[in-house]
Amino acid sequence: MGQSAEFGKFLKAMRSRLKPEDAGVASGGSARRVPGLRREEIARLADVSTDYYTRLEQGRNIHPSRAVLDSVARALKLDAGEHTHMMDLLQHCAESARSPVPVQAVRPALRQLLEAVGEVPALVLGRRTDVLAGNRMAFLLFEDFPELPPGERNLTRWLILDPRARELFRDWKTVAAEAAGALRVDVGRHPNDAQANQLVGELAVHSEHFRQWWAGHRVATRSSGSVRLHHPAVGDLELNFENLVLPDDPDQMLRVFSAKPGSPSADALALLGSLGAGTGRESTTAGEASSRTAPESPESRAGHRGAKLP
């Protein structure tokens, strides 16, 4: 049944977070043996039989209609992102594990755009939240991803496992949990991605926080927001970000950070840019990684227009 079992686990996790009063169900004054609503209560709210809903949660190989799924989503009080994730878990469960995984490539025009917004940090994120490209400001503010080993150029991995990320993000737990939720969305769309499953395993082994977030089946699909940072070189910053999904490749997203004009955060970004001037760090893409076969000396690397990925 594969991903159908994951679909059932998701329904159970969503049911367990609800309280009787959330769904207008009388508690009856008796203690509940399981967290959240009972299966029969969700079934009644969704206007399906208890047996049918039970089979859904058990991951049985059945084919519910869109009307039934919408009704279950309403009963579970799923938001738009959770509803989409639920559909992904069903629609992509039949993908072949032998299907080739396409190489993630950044278009030249997108690289030019990264250079054009050089005064503000910008990243291109791909499948599994891999960092495919970024400009000089992004690498100065967050992490010099091109200098990391290829298997570590992943935003979620860095956020959760690197101690420097905990020091940088003043609301680290919130930011890291959202990154785990974004990874959950990707795994739902591509259930047979061996690299994604390997990443999830690594994070689960090394992070108790990640294990808890993953067990909760939380998904995160925010298109914009803000972050609070404390950078060791320029101090505190409050930045807004926008996530722009690329029309030609829905698995790639441009994330751009900015500060309110005239604010202390804008001044801090400008200072950071001046401190990093002349480092030779400009926009770098994953496509450049294959062009380099041996490490370069710092002197040689500084002479390049953009740093090459090792």
C-alpha positions as CSV (number, residue, x, y, z in Angstrom):
1,M,0.0,0.0,0.0
2,G,3.0,2.3,0.4
3,Q,2.0,5.9,0.6
4,S,-1.6,4.9,1.4
5,A,-0.3,3.9,4.8
6,E,1.2,7.4,5.1
7,F,-2.1,8.9,4.2
8,G,-3.8,7.0,7.0
9,K,-1.1,8.1,9.5
10,F,-1.7,11.7,8.4
11,L,-5.5,11.4,9.1
12,K,-4.8,9.9,12.5
13,A,-2.4,12.7,13.4
14,M,-4.9,15.4,12.3
15,R,-7.7,13.7,14.3
16,S,-5.6,13.4,17.4
17,R,-5.0,17.2,17.6
18,L,-8.7,18.0,17.7
19,K,-10.7,18.5,20.9
20,P,-14.3,17.6,21.3
21,E,-15.3,21.2,21.6
22,D,-13.4,22.1,18.4
23,A,-15.8,20.0,16.4
24,G,-18.9,20.7,18.4
25,V,-18.9,17.2,19.9
26,A,-20.2,16.7,23.4
27,S,-17.6,15.1,25.6
28,G,-20.2,13.4,27.8
29,G,-18.1,13.9,30.9
30,S,-16.2,10.6,30.5
31,A,-12.5,10.3,30.2
32,R,-11.1,9.6,26.7
33,R,-8.6,6.8,26.2
34,V,-7.1,8.4,23.1
35,P,-6.2,12.0,22.3
36,G,-8.5,14.0,20.0
37,L,-11.7,12.9,18.5
38,R,-12.8,9.3,18.0
39,R,-13.0,7.7,14.6
40,E,-16.8,7.5,14.8
41,E,-17.0,11.2,15.6
42,I,-15.0,12.2,12.6
43,A,-17.0,9.7,10.5
44,R,-20.3,11.3,11.7
45,L,-19.0,14.8,11.0
46,A,-17.8,13.7,7.5
47,D,-21.1,12.0,6.8
48,V,-19.4,8.6,6.1
49,S,-19.7,5.3,7.9
50,T,-17.3,4.5,10.7
51,D,-16.2,1.4,8.9
52,Y,-15.3,3.4,5.8
53,Y,-13.4,6.1,7.7
54,T,-11.6,3.4,9.6
55,R,-10.4,1.8,6.4
56,L,-9.1,5.2,5.3
57,E,-7.0,5.6,8.5
58,Q,-5.8,2.0,8.1
59,G,-4.4,2.8,4.7
60,R,-6.5,0.4,2.9
61,N,-6.2,0.4,-0.9
62,I,-9.6,2.1,-1.5
63,H,-10.4,5.0,-3.8
64,P,-12.4,7.7,-2.1
65,S,-14.2,10.3,-4.2
66,R,-13.2,14.0,-4.1
67,A,-16.4,14.8,-2.4
68,V,-15.7,12.3,0.4
69,L,-12.1,13.7,0.8
70,D,-13.4,17.2,1.0
71,S,-15.9,16.2,3.6
72,V,-13.2,14.4,5.7
73,A,-10.9,17.5,5.4
74,R,-13.7,19.7,6.7
75,A,-14.3,17.3,9.6
76,L,-10.6,17.4,10.5
77,K,-10.5,21.2,10.1
78,L,-7.6,21.0,7.6
79,D,-6.3,24.3,6.3
80,A,-5.5,24.7,2.6
81,G,-1.9,23.5,2.8
82,E,-3.0,20.4,4.8
83,H,-5.8,19.7,2.4
84,T,-3.4,19.8,-0.5
85,H,-0.9,17.6,1.3
86,M,-3.7,15.0,2.0
87,M,-4.5,14.9,-1.8
88,D,-0.8,14.6,-2.6
89,L,-0.5,11.5,-0.3
90,L,-3.1,9.8,-2.4
91,Q,-2.4,11.0,-5.9
92,H,1.4,10.2,-5.8
93,C,1.2,6.9,-3.9
94,A,1.5,5.0,-7.2
95,E,4.7,6.6,-8.4
96,S,7.3,4.0,-9.3
97,A,10.4,3.8,-7.2
98,R,12.3,3.2,-10.4
99,S,11.2,6.5,-11.9
100,P,14.3,8.6,-12.7
101,V,14.8,11.7,-10.5
102,P,15.4,14.7,-12.8
103,V,18.5,16.7,-12.2
104,Q,17.7,20.0,-10.6
105,A,19.0,22.9,-12.7
106,V,18.8,26.6,-12.3
107,R,18.0,28.6,-15.5
108,P,20.6,31.2,-16.5
109,A,17.9,33.9,-16.4
110,L,17.2,33.1,-12.8
111,R,20.9,33.3,-12.0
112,Q,20.9,36.8,-13.6
113,L,17.9,37.7,-11.4
114,L,19.8,36.7,-8.3
115,E,22.7,39.0,-9.3
116,A,20.2,41.8,-10.0
117,V,18.8,41.7,-6.4
118,G,22.3,41.6,-5.0
119,E,21.6,44.1,-2.2
120,V,19.2,41.7,-0.5
121,P,19.6,38.0,0.4
122,A,18.0,35.6,-2.1
123,L,18.1,31.8,-2.4
124,V,16.7,29.3,-4.9
125,L,15.4,26.3,-3.1
126,G,14.6,23.0,-4.9
127,R,13.4,19.6,-4.0
128,R,13.9,18.6,-0.4
129,T,14.7,22.3,0.3
130,D,18.0,21.8,-1.4
131,V,19.9,25.1,-1.8
132,L,20.3,25.2,-5.6
133,A,21.5,28.8,-5.8
134,G,22.0,32.0,-3.9
135,N,23.6,35.4,-4.1
136,R,26.5,36.9,-2.1
137,M,24.2,38.5,0.5
138,A,22.4,35.2,1.2
139,F,25.7,33.4,1.8
140,L,27.0,36.2,4.1
141,L,23.8,36.3,6.1
142,F,23.1,32.6,6.5
143,E,25.7,30.0,5.5
144,D,28.3,29.8,2.8
145,F,26.4,26.8,1.2
146,P,28.8,26.5,-1.8
147,E,31.6,25.6,0.6
148,L,29.7,22.8,2.2
149,P,29.9,19.2,0.9
150,P,27.2,18.5,-1.7
151,G,25.2,16.4,0.6
152,E,24.9,19.2,3.2
153,R,23.6,21.9,0.9
154,N,20.1,21.7,2.2
155,L,18.3,24.4,4.1
156,T,16.4,22.1,6.5
157,R,19.4,20.1,7.3
158,W,21.4,23.2,8.1
159,L,18.6,24.8,10.2
160,I,18.1,21.7,12.3
161,L,21.6,20.3,12.7
162,D,24.0,23.3,12.6
163,P,24.5,25.0,16.0
164,R,25.2,28.3,14.2
165,A,21.6,28.3,12.8
166,R,20.3,28.1,16.4
167,E,22.4,31.1,17.3
168,L,21.4,33.0,14.2
169,F,17.6,32.6,14.3
170,R,16.1,34.2,17.4
171,D,12.9,32.1,17.0
172,W,14.9,29.0,15.9
173,K,12.3,26.4,17.0
174,T,9.5,28.0,15.0
175,V,11.7,28.5,11.9
176,A,13.1,24.9,12.1
177,A,9.7,23.4,12.6
178,E,8.4,25.2,9.5
179,A,11.3,23.9,7.5
180,A,10.5,20.4,8.6
181,G,6.9,21.0,7.5
182,A,8.1,22.1,4.1
183,L,10.1,18.9,3.8
184,R,7.0,17.0,4.7
185,V,5.1,18.6,1.8
186,D,7.9,17.6,-0.6
187,V,8.0,14.0,0.6
188,G,4.2,13.8,0.1
189,R,4.6,14.9,-3.5
190,H,7.6,12.6,-4.2
191,P,7.2,9.6,-1.9
192,N,9.8,7.5,-3.6
193,D,12.7,10.0,-3.5
194,A,15.6,8.1,-2.0
195,Q,17.5,11.3,-1.2
196,A,14.6,12.7,0.7
197,N,14.0,9.6,2.7
198,Q,17.7,9.5,3.5
199,L,17.6,13.1,4.7
200,V,14.5,12.4,6.9
201,G,16.4,9.4,8.4
202,E,19.5,11.5,9.2
203,L,17.4,14.3,10.8
204,A,15.4,11.8,12.8
205,V,18.6,10.1,14.1
206,H,20.3,13.4,15.2
207,S,17.4,15.6,16.3
208,E,14.8,14.9,18.9
209,H,12.9,18.1,17.9
210,F,12.7,16.8,14.3
211,R,11.4,13.4,15.5
212,Q,8.6,15.2,17.3
213,W,7.7,17.5,14.4
214,W,7.8,14.6,11.9
215,A,5.6,12.4,14.1
216,G,3.0,15.3,14.2
217,H,2.7,15.3,10.4
218,R,2.8,19.1,10.3
219,V,3.0,20.7,6.9
220,A,4.1,24.2,6.1
221,T,3.3,26.1,2.9
222,R,3.8,29.8,3.8
223,S,4.3,32.1,0.8
224,S,5.6,35.0,3.0
225,G,6.5,35.9,6.5
226,S,9.3,37.4,8.7
227,V,12.3,36.2,10.6
228,R,14.2,37.7,13.5
229,L,18.0,37.2,13.4
230,H,21.0,37.9,15.5
231,H,24.0,38.0,13.2
232,P,27.5,37.8,14.9
233,A,28.8,40.6,12.7
234,V,25.9,43.1,12.5
235,G,23.6,42.3,15.4
236,D,19.9,42.1,15.3
237,L,17.8,42.1,12.1
238,E,14.1,41.7,11.4
239,L,13.6,40.7,7.7
240,N,10.5,39.9,5.6
241,F,10.6,37.1,3.1
242,E,8.6,36.2,0.0
243,N,8.5,32.7,-1.5
244,L,7.9,32.8,-5.2
245,V,7.2,29.5,-6.9
246,L,8.6,29.4,-10.4
247,P,6.0,28.8,-13.1
248,D,8.2,26.6,-15.3
249,D,9.3,24.4,-12.4
250,P,6.9,24.1,-9.4
251,D,9.7,22.2,-7.5
252,Q,11.8,25.4,-7.4
253,M,11.2,28.5,-5.3
254,L,12.9,31.9,-5.1
255,R,13.0,33.1,-1.6
256,V,13.9,36.8,-1.2
257,F,14.6,38.6,2.1
258,S,14.2,42.3,2.6
259,A,14.2,44.9,5.4
260,K,11.9,47.9,5.8
261,P,13.6,50.9,4.1
262,G,15.3,53.2,6.6
263,S,15.1,50.7,9.4
264,P,18.0,49.5,11.6
265,S,17.7,46.2,9.9
266,A,18.2,47.8,6.5
267,D,21.3,49.5,7.9
268,A,22.5,46.2,9.2
269,L,22.1,44.5,5.8
270,A,24.0,47.4,4.1
271,L,26.8,47.0,6.7
272,L,26.9,43.2,6.1
273,G,27.2,43.8,2.4
274,S,30.1,46.2,2.9
275,L,31.9,43.9,5.3
276,G,31.6,41.1,2.7
277,A,32.6,43.2,-0.3
278,G,35.5,41.9,-2.3
279,T,35.1,38.3,-1.2
280,G,34.4,37.1,-4.7
281,R,31.1,35.6,-3.6
282,E,28.3,36.1,-6.1
283,S,25.4,34.0,-7.2
284,T,26.2,30.3,-7.4
285,T,24.2,27.5,-8.7
286,A,24.1,23.7,-8.3
287,G,24.8,23.4,-11.9
288,E,28.3,24.7,-11.4
289,A,29.1,21.9,-8.9
290,S,29.9,19.4,-11.6
291,S,32.4,21.8,-13.3
292,R,34.9,21.5,-10.4
293,T,36.8,18.3,-9.6
294,A,39.4,19.4,-7.1
295,P,39.5,22.0,-4.3
296,E,41.0,25.4,-5.1
297,S,43.2,27.5,-3.0
298,P,41.7,30.6,-1.4
299,E,43.8,32.8,-3.7
300,S,42.6,31.0,-6.8
301,R,39.0,31.1,-5.7
302,A,39.1,34.8,-5.0
303,G,40.0,35.5,-8.6
304,H,36.8,34.0,-10.0
305,R,33.7,36.1,-10.7
306,G,31.5,33.7,-8.8
307,A,32.7,31.0,-6.4
308,K,32.6,27.5,-7.7
309,L,30.8,24.7,-5.8
310,P,33.2,21.9,-4.8
